[in-house]
Amino acid sequence: MDAKYGTDNIQEWITTLGSSPPDDRSTTTGTSVAPMVLIVEDDSSIACSLAIRLKVQGFRSCTATDANAALETAREHEPDCAILDVNVPGGDGFMVADRLRKEPKTRDLPVVFLTASMLPELRKKAEAFPDAAFMTKPYEAKELLATVRELIEGRCSGSADGPL
């Protein structure tokens, strides 16, 4: 990635790939707006990769690199789903999900917990959250995108490493 586009400029870099869908949730023509996915990931290459994959599949995205920024970004953009790295500065994905569930605008936000850890207790912790999925890194892009789509559509299928 070009040095000009660091962690703080992920959205700018994604936007340069092509025209972005509008940020508002409704249009005057009645057409639907692409779903918004919050990406909470402190590794800029993973965040950028996720954002690009989501954009190619017709999603919009917003990013945050730590727990506090995740909460602020969720309040600002009102995402339809969140991909939460389990280990982020300032907290963890579970704490972020818990706080999002306490806010009126994000109370029902479905989440995908994403981690490189193989600890079984993390999956158990994720199972405590309704409308949640748990996936390990490295992840299969098609499976992650399908999981995000299922969660947004409310069709949690219960696959082995997808929606719980």
C-alpha positions as CSV (number, residue, x, y, z in Angstrom):
1,M,0.0,0.0,0.0
2,D,1.3,3.5,-0.8
3,A,2.8,5.2,2.2
4,K,0.3,8.1,1.7
5,Y,-2.5,5.8,2.8
6,G,-1.9,4.8,6.4
7,T,-4.3,3.6,9.0
8,D,-6.0,7.0,9.2
9,N,-6.7,7.1,5.5
10,I,-8.3,3.7,4.8
11,Q,-11.6,5.2,3.8
12,E,-9.8,7.8,1.5
13,W,-7.9,5.0,-0.1
14,I,-11.0,2.9,-0.7
15,T,-12.9,5.8,-2.1
16,T,-10.1,6.3,-4.7
17,L,-10.9,2.8,-6.1
18,G,-14.1,4.1,-7.5
19,S,-17.2,6.1,-6.8
20,S,-18.7,5.4,-3.3
21,P,-22.3,4.8,-2.7
22,P,-24.1,7.7,-1.0
23,D,-23.8,7.9,2.8
24,D,-27.5,8.5,3.5
25,R,-29.8,5.6,4.2
26,S,-32.6,6.7,1.7
27,T,-32.7,8.1,-1.7
28,T,-35.2,10.2,-3.6
29,T,-35.5,7.6,-6.3
30,G,-36.6,4.9,-3.8
31,T,-33.6,2.7,-4.5
32,S,-31.9,1.0,-1.6
33,V,-28.6,2.1,-0.3
34,A,-25.8,-0.4,0.2
35,P,-25.5,-1.8,3.7
36,M,-22.9,-0.3,5.9
37,V,-20.3,-2.5,7.7
38,L,-18.2,-1.3,10.6
39,I,-14.7,-2.8,10.5
40,V,-12.9,-2.7,13.8
41,E,-9.3,-3.8,13.1
42,D,-6.0,-2.5,14.2
43,D,-4.0,-4.0,11.4
44,S,-4.4,-1.6,8.5
45,S,-3.7,-4.2,5.8
46,I,-6.4,-6.5,7.1
47,A,-8.8,-3.5,7.5
48,C,-8.1,-2.3,4.0
49,S,-8.5,-5.8,2.5
50,L,-11.8,-6.3,4.3
51,A,-13.0,-2.9,3.1
52,I,-12.1,-3.6,-0.5
53,R,-13.7,-7.0,-0.5
54,L,-16.9,-5.5,1.0
55,K,-16.9,-2.7,-1.6
56,V,-16.5,-5.1,-4.4
57,Q,-19.5,-7.0,-3.1
58,G,-21.7,-3.9,-2.9
59,F,-21.3,-2.9,0.8
60,R,-20.2,0.4,2.2
61,S,-17.8,0.3,5.1
62,C,-16.4,2.5,7.9
63,T,-13.3,1.6,9.9
64,A,-11.9,2.0,13.4
65,T,-8.6,0.9,14.8
66,D,-9.4,0.8,18.5
67,A,-12.3,0.3,20.9
68,N,-13.1,3.9,21.5
69,A,-13.0,4.8,17.8
70,A,-15.2,1.9,17.1
71,L,-17.9,3.2,19.4
72,E,-17.7,6.7,18.0
73,T,-17.7,5.4,14.4
74,A,-20.8,3.3,15.1
75,R,-22.6,6.2,16.5
76,E,-21.7,8.4,13.5
77,H,-22.4,5.9,10.7
78,E,-25.1,3.6,12.2
79,P,-23.8,0.4,10.5
80,D,-25.9,-2.6,9.6
81,C,-23.2,-5.1,10.8
82,A,-19.8,-5.0,12.5
83,I,-16.7,-7.0,12.0
84,L,-14.8,-6.9,15.3
85,D,-11.3,-8.0,15.7
86,V,-11.2,-9.6,19.1
87,N,-7.9,-8.0,20.1
88,V,-7.9,-4.2,19.5
89,P,-6.2,-1.4,21.5
90,G,-8.3,0.1,24.3
91,G,-10.4,-3.1,24.9
92,D,-11.5,-6.0,22.9
93,G,-14.2,-6.9,20.4
94,F,-16.4,-8.4,23.1
95,M,-16.3,-5.2,25.1
96,V,-17.1,-3.2,21.9
97,A,-20.0,-5.5,21.1
98,D,-21.3,-5.3,24.7
99,R,-21.2,-1.5,24.6
100,L,-22.8,-1.3,21.2
101,R,-25.7,-3.5,22.5
102,K,-26.3,-0.9,25.2
103,E,-26.8,1.9,22.8
104,P,-30.3,2.4,21.3
105,K,-29.1,2.9,17.7
106,T,-26.9,-0.2,17.7
107,R,-28.7,-2.4,20.1
108,D,-29.6,-5.0,17.5
109,L,-26.4,-4.7,15.5
110,P,-25.2,-8.1,14.3
111,V,-21.5,-8.7,14.7
112,V,-18.8,-11.0,13.4
113,F,-16.0,-11.6,15.9
114,L,-12.7,-12.1,14.0
115,T,-9.5,-13.4,15.7
116,A,-6.2,-15.2,15.0
117,S,-6.5,-16.9,18.4
118,M,-7.6,-20.6,18.5
119,L,-8.6,-20.4,22.2
120,P,-12.0,-22.3,22.5
121,E,-13.2,-19.9,25.3
122,L,-13.3,-17.1,22.7
123,R,-15.9,-19.0,20.7
124,K,-17.9,-19.6,23.9
125,K,-17.7,-15.9,24.7
126,A,-19.0,-15.1,21.2
127,E,-21.9,-17.5,21.6
128,A,-23.3,-15.3,24.5
129,F,-24.1,-12.6,21.9
130,P,-27.3,-12.9,19.9
131,D,-26.9,-12.3,16.1
132,A,-23.2,-13.0,16.2
133,A,-20.7,-15.1,14.3
134,F,-17.2,-16.2,15.1
135,M,-14.5,-16.6,12.5
136,T,-10.7,-17.2,12.8
137,K,-7.9,-15.6,10.8
138,P,-6.9,-16.4,8.2
139,Y,-10.5,-16.3,7.1
140,E,-12.1,-17.4,3.8
141,A,-13.2,-14.2,2.1
142,K,-16.3,-15.7,0.5
143,E,-17.4,-17.3,3.8
144,L,-16.9,-14.0,5.7
145,L,-18.8,-12.0,3.1
146,A,-21.6,-14.6,3.1
147,T,-21.7,-14.5,6.9
148,V,-22.0,-10.7,6.9
149,R,-24.8,-10.9,4.3
150,E,-26.7,-13.5,6.3
151,L,-26.4,-11.5,9.5
152,I,-27.7,-8.4,7.8
153,E,-30.5,-10.3,6.2
154,G,-31.3,-12.0,9.6
155,R,-30.8,-15.5,8.4
156,C,-28.2,-17.0,10.8
157,S,-27.6,-20.4,9.4
158,G,-25.4,-21.9,12.2
159,S,-22.5,-23.0,10.0
160,A,-19.4,-24.4,11.7
161,D,-17.3,-21.3,11.6
162,G,-19.9,-18.7,10.7
163,P,-23.1,-17.5,12.4
164,L,-23.5,-19.0,15.8
